[in-house]
Each structure stands twice: as structure tokens, then as C-alpha cells.
């Protein structure tokens, strides 16, 4: 149902009057702004550009999407010093089919394989002047280093979508490089390292431009459903509280005695909440156990996932799509996002072969499937999978157009999934297990107190440490979270904020290498959703001035979560001057180039924001959102936030061009 015209008029009127109302509210300037406010007296300040009316380009896009001004909140705010940008180098995207390209050799793209060398060479030339000091021209000179052909991006995207029905899960699980490649991404991050110290603003530079006034401010204080732009909140708070180099440590212990290569006791895996324990990393963990001298276990493998309490959810509760990986539950020992990859290979005209990654112990997975004439689609349509007690049943024939294709299907129980994968991996390594793999949210001693043991395994020996296995660091983890919009990884990070914000991992690592049992030593207090969300709320109240958003989880996969455009704008502005900003901004998709904002150039081919906007998108039914950073053509950096909620049933993708217009309009400044 649409809002009434009276209500829409009221919302628009409120937006127009908002710039005047804000000055009527008594407030005390936050302490963190005092040095910058003092600087205003000596700096050349941008004029106030607060604008209540929407630009014509955005109004036109709203009309074409059959939306009204009441459906949208937008805020665009200049940030930083125009001559000392903290944003990465813009990406120059070239249309090689254009006549301009053909007649201008300077536009010929550099191979992406050479980007790393080019950046290193140019960095050495541009970051030092004759006195060995950092040059103010550093950012402008690096801005044209990376050039990519539009058809290269299109070919990459076409191949990706042809191969899998779930390209973001595929790229996240398999760590597939983006179009820029991992080396280029790292080089851009490192090349910006010299610009990290933006707090040291010199009052001698008359070109400093500082403004607290938005370029565009429209209904920014209305709480709306943000969808996946909510991921910007826990991912940054984790960077601030845990640090960009933070790692989770999954620790392994044993009871009983090790004689030869046989453990007469139990193996204990203590989950840490690691967001990305893929099946390959789990294999490495078990290989380390094997390398320690244990190949045969006369006992059980116990998984202690008690670091997170009561976080399992009904995967069908949100949208009745329990098989989609984005609905997977978090867990203290999450394996492979509780998701199995099913790859199809055509055998003949009537059948295809299926392989599974990872394999599941004691569970039947069909290896052959009949085919039919149909278009290849999502797994629920192309395979109609059903997880039964002892086997996976595929309730339809595979479309013959799928050819070699990868489907990703979530398993309904994270703990049972982890147990089956561990049992299969342990056996794949040539090892044996006489008992079972047991998972629970309880310490080892609670489990074993009710179980009778015999022989050497019954000796009362405390658990002894074997392996401490580090995760990928937080910078790498939030790249997956924001670039590929990974829901369950976001939940793992959000929950971890409540666990590790006061834990010193170096102390734990030093202790874990001791000769005595440390199973319960320094174990972080277990957390739950209420505890973790309260920690996030407290951080917001301590560091920011807007009222905290309302979260029921960290990923934005919720209808009752709300946030304002002003909330996100303040967070992104705060992050811009943070020491870990490079890790944050480089986790975002690049408009028209990579991540969930790649299709921006398809929707708006002439957009000035292509390659110049670092954006997190969000999409739910009746919800479309974008938030992040844009480098204007003038060299000025901007924080941009756009949230669209509509009571009218509409496809969220039809509303996306409205926010594309917002990015384009901002980039033109």
C-alpha cells in the first residue's frame, strides 16, 4: 500500500525544514570535534551547500521507478582535505569499442598483471620530493594508474554468472580473486599507507577545505530498513575494537595418552567463532594435528562451540528459503558457512555427474542425475534438493543447459554439518577414529562427566594443548563481508565483538604454548546475540552523537532492523579518519568494477561514479540501499548514503537506478 498523499507531503515538508530545525536543538559539541572546529578560524572553509530539494536527476529516477520522494532518504557529505584524499586510486574504465578509444593511444589499458609493478614504480616517484618528504600531489598522480576495459569486466561477470547460480558464495568460499586481482588490491591499499595520518592538519595550508554541512540532506533522520548496508556497522566497529590484524585462534587439545601415533583419549577442538573456516582450512587444521603425531584416535572428537550461545536460527524463518547460503546460522565452530558445493558435469545427452565439496561422512549424496530441457537457474529450481536424515534427495532433473555448473546449498544444522565434515576430512587424511564426532555448546568436562571410559582413556589427565590454528585476519574477513555481502560471516564478526573486545590474544598464545593444561585458561566469556548487540550499542553511544540504530542481528537480514541515513553517514565520516580506514574502504565494491555494485555501469553507462565510488549495497523486497564513499571529479571526497523503503510491492532492483543517480550526481562535483 502506498503512503497517502498527505503523509508524503508531510515527509517532504519535514525534509525541507530540517536544516532550520537542527539549529533549534540545544546541543554540546562532542569533544572529538573541538580541534577541527578551532581550525575553521584559519582554514578556507567550503560554503554551506545543505540542500533540501532533491536534484532533478534523482527526482527523474524516482519517477521512472514509480516511487515517491517519501520513499527515500539521502545524505551526501564532503569529508577530508581535498588535497589529501584517503580514498584509493580511482579505476579508469575504458570502452574499447568507442571511437575516442581507437584514436587516443593514451587510453590503451594496462594489463592487470602489470598493475602491481606500475603502482610500486609510480609510488616511488610520487611519494617523495627532493627533500625526501611526502608530496601533496601523491593522490592526484596515482589517480590514473589502473585502467580496465569495460569488455574485460563484462566478460569476467558473464563467465562468473554462467558458472554458478550464487557467484558471491562461490567467490567467498573459494577465495576467487576479483577483476583487479589480489595483488593489485593489496598494492592500492599499501600505496595509500602514506596518507593515513589525516589527524595532523596543518593550518599553514590555505587550501584546506572542511565542512560539516551536507551537500544534500533529504529525510536523513527517518529510520528505515537498511538491508545489507547494515554490515557497515559491525565490520567497522570490529576494526575499531579488535584491530585490522586481529585473528581468531581455533585450539586443539587431547586427553589421555599418546603412544606412538595413537591417542588413547579424546581430541577436543575448541571453536573460536572464526568466520571463514572453509573446508580447505579445516583440512589444514587437522593436518597440523596429524603432524603433531596423532593419526589414530581411540576415543571421540569433541567440538566445543560454546563461545557462542543460542545463536542457531530457523533457516526458513526469514524468507522461507532454508537452502540459500545467506540464511545459514552462525556457530562457535562454523565450517564452510554450513554450505556444500554441488558441481555438475555433463556425461551424455541424458545424464550428468555430480561431485560435492566438502564430502559428508555417513551421508548419501547422489553422484548421477538425469537431465531435462530447461534453463539453468538457482539450486532450488534446477535440483530441488531436500536434506533427509541419511541422504540428500534431488527432486527434479538437472537442466541440460547447466553444463559444468556450481550450485551452493546450505545444510540445515551447523553442528551436524561440522561433525560430518570433520569425520570425512580426518578419514581423507588416512587417519582413523574409533568413536564419534560430537558437537555441543559446552566445555569438554561437562560432556565427559556422564560418559564411562575404559583403559588408558580413563586416566584422569587434564586436556593438553596440541595446536593453535590462526584464522585469516580481520581485514581479509571484512573484505568478504562487504564485497560479497556475506551474511553469516557478518554474524560471526558481530558476535565476536562481544567476546574479544577486551581479550589479549598475545597473552593467550604465550600461555597456550606452556606445558600444562590450558583448556580453560583465559577462555573468553561466551556471548549471545543480546550481549553482542549491547556491546555494539555501547560503542555507538561512546563514539558517535546520533542515536544508535536498532539491530536484531548484524547482517541486515531482518525486517525489524532500522537505521537512519544520518546514522550511516556519521559512522562513515568517523571511519574516514580512522587508522584502519584502508581496510574498511577497500572491503567495499567499486562502482561498475567489482563487488555487488558491478552492475552500476550497466544501469548507468555514462555515470561519472564508475571506478570512483566505493559502495556497500543492500537489497530486500521493497528495500534498496547504498552507502559508502565517492571521489568527486573535483578531487573532493564524499560520504554518500541512500535508503529506499516502499510500502508498495516492487522489485528492489527497479529502484536501484535511483541510487545510481545519487552516485553519479555526487561524482560530478
Secondary structure as GFF3:
##gff-version 3
##sequence-region A 1 669
A	DSSP	alpha_helix	5	21	.	.	.	ID=ss1
A	DSSP	three_ten_helix	22	24	.	.	.	ID=ss2
A	DSSP	three_ten_helix	31	33	.	.	.	ID=ss3
A	DSSP	alpha_helix	34	39	.	.	.	ID=ss4
A	DSSP	alpha_helix	56	64	.	.	.	ID=ss5
A	DSSP	three_ten_helix	69	71	.	.	.	ID=ss6
A	DSSP	beta_strand	72	79	.	.	.	ID=ss7
A	DSSP	beta_strand	91	94	.	.	.	ID=ss8
A	DSSP	alpha_helix	99	103	.	.	.	ID=ss9
A	DSSP	three_ten_helix	105	107	.	.	.	ID=ss10
A	DSSP	three_ten_helix	112	114	.	.	.	ID=ss11
A	DSSP	alpha_helix	115	126	.	.	.	ID=ss12
A	DSSP	alpha_helix	138	142	.	.	.	ID=ss13
A	DSSP	beta_strand	146	149	.	.	.	ID=ss14
A	DSSP	alpha_helix	150	163	.	.	.	ID=ss15
A	DSSP	alpha_helix	167	174	.	.	.	ID=ss16
A	DSSP	alpha_helix	182	191	.	.	.	ID=ss17
A	DSSP	three_ten_helix	193	195	.	.	.	ID=ss18
A	DSSP	beta_strand	214	218	.	.	.	ID=ss19
A	DSSP	three_ten_helix	227	230	.	.	.	ID=ss20
A	DSSP	alpha_helix	231	242	.	.	.	ID=ss21
A	DSSP	beta_strand	249	254	.	.	.	ID=ss22
A	DSSP	beta_strand	257	259	.	.	.	ID=ss23
A	DSSP	beta_strand	262	264	.	.	.	ID=ss24
A	DSSP	beta_strand	267	270	.	.	.	ID=ss25
A	DSSP	alpha_helix	279	291	.	.	.	ID=ss26
A	DSSP	beta_strand	296	297	.	.	.	ID=ss27
A	DSSP	beta_strand	301	304	.	.	.	ID=ss28
A	DSSP	three_ten_helix	325	327	.	.	.	ID=ss29
A	DSSP	three_ten_helix	336	338	.	.	.	ID=ss30
A	DSSP	beta_strand	339	346	.	.	.	ID=ss31
A	DSSP	beta_strand	351	357	.	.	.	ID=ss32
A	DSSP	beta_strand	364	365	.	.	.	ID=ss33
A	DSSP	beta_strand	368	372	.	.	.	ID=ss34
A	DSSP	alpha_helix	379	382	.	.	.	ID=ss35
A	DSSP	beta_strand	385	387	.	.	.	ID=ss36
A	DSSP	beta_strand	391	394	.	.	.	ID=ss37
A	DSSP	beta_strand	398	399	.	.	.	ID=ss38
A	DSSP	three_ten_helix	400	402	.	.	.	ID=ss39
A	DSSP	beta_strand	405	410	.	.	.	ID=ss40
A	DSSP	alpha_helix	414	428	.	.	.	ID=ss41
A	DSSP	beta_strand	432	433	.	.	.	ID=ss42
A	DSSP	beta_strand	437	440	.	.	.	ID=ss43
A	DSSP	alpha_helix	444	448	.	.	.	ID=ss44
A	DSSP	three_ten_helix	455	458	.	.	.	ID=ss45
A	DSSP	beta_strand	464	470	.	.	.	ID=ss46
A	DSSP	alpha_helix	474	483	.	.	.	ID=ss47
A	DSSP	alpha_helix	487	500	.	.	.	ID=ss48
A	DSSP	alpha_helix	505	512	.	.	.	ID=ss49
A	DSSP	alpha_helix	529	543	.	.	.	ID=ss50
A	DSSP	alpha_helix	565	576	.	.	.	ID=ss51
A	DSSP	alpha_helix	581	585	.	.	.	ID=ss52
A	DSSP	beta_strand	589	590	.	.	.	ID=ss53
A	DSSP	three_ten_helix	595	597	.	.	.	ID=ss54
A	DSSP	alpha_helix	600	603	.	.	.	ID=ss55
A	DSSP	beta_strand	613	620	.	.	.	ID=ss56
A	DSSP	beta_strand	623	631	.	.	.	ID=ss57
A	DSSP	beta_strand	637	645	.	.	.	ID=ss58
A	DSSP	alpha_helix	652	667	.	.	.	ID=ss59
###
